[in-house]
Amino acid sequence: MSSLPRLALLCLAFVLAASASERDVAEWVMRLGGRVIVEGNRVPLRDVSELPQDELQIRGLDFTNTTLDPGDLEKISLLTGIRELYLPGPSWNPGSGSRLDANDQLRFLSGLTNLKRLYFSLHFLANVNVQDKGFAHLAGLTQLEELRCSQCRIAADGLAPFTNLRALDLNYATIGDEGIKSLKGMKELRRLLLRDTLITDQGLRSLSGLVKLEELDLYGVNITDVGLESLRPLTGMKKLNLLGANITDEGVEVLAGMKHLRELNLYRSRITNAGLAKLAGLKDLVALDVRYSRVTQNGVEALQASLPDCKVDFVGTAVARVRKPGAGRPSGGDPRAIAAWVKALGGSAEFSGSVLSSISLASTGVSDAQLAYAGSIRTLKKLDLTATETGDLGLSALKNLVGLKELILSHTTVSDAGLEQIAGLRQLQTLRLGGTLVRGSGLRHLKGLTALTELDLTSAPVIDEGLQHIAGMRSLERLLLSYSDVSDEGLAHLSGLPRLSVLELNGTDAGDEGLRHIANIQSLRDLALNSCRFTNKGLTALSGLAGLERLELSRTRTGNEGIVVLARLQNLESLNLDYTAVGDKALEMLRTLPKLRELTLDTAEVTDAGVASLKSMPSLKVLNLYHTLVTEKGMAELKAALPDCAIVFDRESALPSRRGKS
């Protein structure tokens, strides 16, 4: 027999053996509960009876939900024609506390160089124990186009060889900024899923060169506007998920450049109507999620007017707004027409003679765009926009109200970015920003408001750094910072305000050091420190505030020791000691305050033993003894001694169940 026929027979034998081998593999996979994809049939087969009777070529194996032993991957190591492989993630760490490390078993896949798709299924635990060292065995699989390794433990450059990937799923993986660098060479990548990974702004720099990306999922990733800037070159993006990202209106400028965006998720971001307006140019946008962001109904409606085919998910107020006749726009530009429009919206307008001087749109549905009508009345002295959907975008309409003396923006979505718009209102005397989004950086724009005497930032998230801008507002007489985020460090900036007479710090983190800073404000007449964390020792710093007339110390750690200091404040007229540890001994010291007119002692440790001291305070006009231990006998004595004093008292309020004490 010649060598040529012999060679042909050997080749035929090899083909028949390979075919038989692939059939054996297929049957083994099916017995495990897996599925097989064969050449010429895209439908995965589950049962042996479904296998073709003639020559068999496996193109895909699905082990999902099977109990595959990673060592058994050796059985498929010769299937060089396979294109798709789906592996069960739990097989790499089958139970909590398992010490199994099967990364080396991935070496059996190193010869599958035609593989296009490799998936590891999700795990019931937090992670799939597939690491960089496991991917090192797969470095030769450079034809991979799709890789799913959700929950994998990627830390370094394990993914770097896969430069032909079109889709990469790393959702819930432990990959961080270092590991993400291995993606830089994946220039063909279209789809990248990084949900709940450890990537930060710095890591996003590694994605800036992936200009073919069309889908990017950053759900739950800790990124800000700084990181978003790295995505500016990705102008082909069609689907972007930024749920929970710390994105503001500034970052939206990057998104506005992604002209092909179709789906955008900004759920729980910090964007406002101003940022939303920047998306109006995204004509391909069909789905937008802005739930629990800072946008309002008016902002959403304005966007939908520009993008009528876009479905916007939004959570607003539950109360439906009624559009009254004439509420859309004024019938003219004269003051009477503007006043009529204000009333149609549910607001009010006041004239001083023929001059429209005051407009209140509080709690109305006025939009940012509609504020232009109010902003056209240059004679306005007062404008109230409390609890409206006004945001930074709307403030630009108020620039020309140069005669405005009082502006109320409480409980709106105004933020630091918007304050620049009112920097030119030089006659402003009162500015209320309570319950807004102002943190403090924007307060620098208000330094030129030299007529400003009252600034209300109650319940705004103002931080210590913001108070350094207030330090330059030397005309301030009233500063309200209750329930803000200021602390002792920030209070140091207030000591140089020469005219400050009212300072409210209720519910802040003011401690002993903060009180020492406050003690430098000699002009103070009214000080509210309810629910602060200072001690009796800290109170000693206030002894030098000789001009103090009103002091609130409710729900603090003030006790008898601290009252020794307060007894020196001879001008004190009102003192709130509700829910403190003050007792009868303290009252002996307070009797020396000649001007004290109002004393509240709700739930204080006062008994009949303190009645004698209270009787010797003839200046008292209001006395609160609710929830104290004073008896009816003591109350009778007080009424007789202080006939002109209104006393709050209820004997049953002293019961332990009423006082909240056992």
Secondary structure, DSSP 8 states (H G I E B T S, - for coil): --HHHHHHHHHHHHHHHHHHHHHHHHHHHHHHT-EEEETTEEEEE-SGGGS-SS---EEEEE-TTS---GGGGGGGTT-TT--EEEE-GGGGS-STT-----GGGGGGGTT-TT--EEEE---SSS-EEEEHHHHHTTTT-TT--EEE-TTEE--SSTTTT-TT-SEEE-TT----HHHHGGGTT-TT--EEE-TT-S--HHHHGGGTT-TT--EEE-TT---BHHHHGGGTT-TT--EEE-TT-B--HHHHHHHHT-TT--EEE-TT----HHHHHGGGG-TT--EEE-TTSS--HHHHHHHHHH-TT-EEE----SS-----TT-SS-SSSSHHHHHHHHHHHT-EEEEETTEEEEEE-TTS---TTTHHHHTT-TT-SEEE-TTS---HHHHGGGTT-TT--EEE-TTS---GGGGGGGTT-TT--EEE-TTSS--SGGGGGGTT-TT--EEE-TTS---HHHHHHHTT-TT--EEE-TTSS-BHHHHGGGTT-TT--EEE-TTSB--HHHHHHHTT-TT--EEE-TT----HHHHGGGGG-TT--EEE-TTS---HHHHHHHTT-TT--EEE-TTS--BHHHHHHHTT-TT--EEE-TT-B--GGGHHHHHT-TT--EEE-TTS---HHHHHHHHHH-TT-EEE--GGGGSHHHHT--
